Amino acid sequence: RAGARMVWGMSPKLRRELDGIPTYKPGRPPAVEEGVTAYKLSSNENPYAPLPGVLEAATAAAENFNRYPDMACTALHAELAHRFGVPEEHIATGTGSVGVAQQLLQSTAGPGDEVIYAWRSFEAYPIITQITGAASVRVPLDAGETHDLDAMAAAITDRTRLIFVCNPNNPTGTVVRREALERFLDRVPPDVLVVLDEAYKEFIRDPEVPDGVEVYRDRPNVAVLRTFSKAYGLAGLRVGFAIAHEPVAAALRKTAVPFGVSQLAQDAAVASLRAEAALLERVDALVGERTRVFDRLTAQGWTVPETHANFVWLRLGERTTDFAAACERAGVTVRPFAGEGVRITVGEEAANDVLIRTAEAFRKEL
Ligand code: PMP
């Protein structure tokens, strides 16, 4: 056999599962043109800067950058356990909630297994599923852009290992309500893990939408996924968490990347939980803006699914790319899903104003 050196055209054997996997595409930052204020409404981020207390915690953490972080996330887990009234052992943190979702898959699924989720939903689901070698079973959203839970239950087979329920759903903003979810969970075999992805939980105002933390208490096969990236405004620090019973929580501790959550992220997350009242006021303001954007778009004649998150979904079909380009020219970057629609984050008032004006002009040209 030839040695590895200088054998051109040869490369290491990579897993075949990777062939069909698209690289995750982040929301683009706005292209800044002279004289135009640019706004990024493409990644469902929080437009507010971190609170002073959070920045102080972050600055203090910087003094120990030469040290590894607390791998057990002791302070953060204690704070979360207190906040949610759950045992500390039921909490597992990771590198963003997408990191925790990946760990949940690594803990449950492999080649020959199946993972069910609605489609369209969070773009990372197919990627992180395929990496494990498991097959994705995508169940189309119903006509109202909502999870079709009956069809999802019907899709369960002996090979199903994990089911994602994204509540509210990214990118449509739609929700699954309590009764429907409980009925669905009653149909799921106890050896199949259901992940309630509640990345946008804090933006929900409908009392009929269940709190996953209440749902999980009586159901050992339910894991709740939450994040500090959205309502808490720490997207750049990459910290998310799951609440789940043993042995799922134990599996998450095993599949964690060692030291995957930096001390900076841990300390800022703790400070955010302590500053929760101020942060939730900001969420209220964003929910107010969401209502304004929704009402204005609806008044313009757009059909917008009722949204419970910090974004709205416009099903534009063939006109998706044109709409995204029009927004870009006006200074707002949105997230187009070619041929399907556009997801628009609710941002600061000025950004939303530009979006509303652009949508109106686009509509008139239709
Ligand atoms: N779940 C859903 C539904 C999301 O939309 C996102 C972010 N786009 C995530 C999880 C991941 O967020 P993070 O990794 O920042 O916690």
Boltz pocket constraint, residues with backbone or C-beta under 6 A from the ligand:
constraints:
  - pocket:
      binder: B
      contacts: [[A, 43], [A, 44], [A, 95], [A, 96], [A, 97], [A, 98], [A, 99], [A, 122], [A, 166], [A, 168], [A, 169], [A, 170], [A, 197], [A, 199], [A, 226], [A, 227], [A, 228], [A, 229], [A, 235], [A, 238], [A, 239], [A, 240]]
      max_distance: 6.0
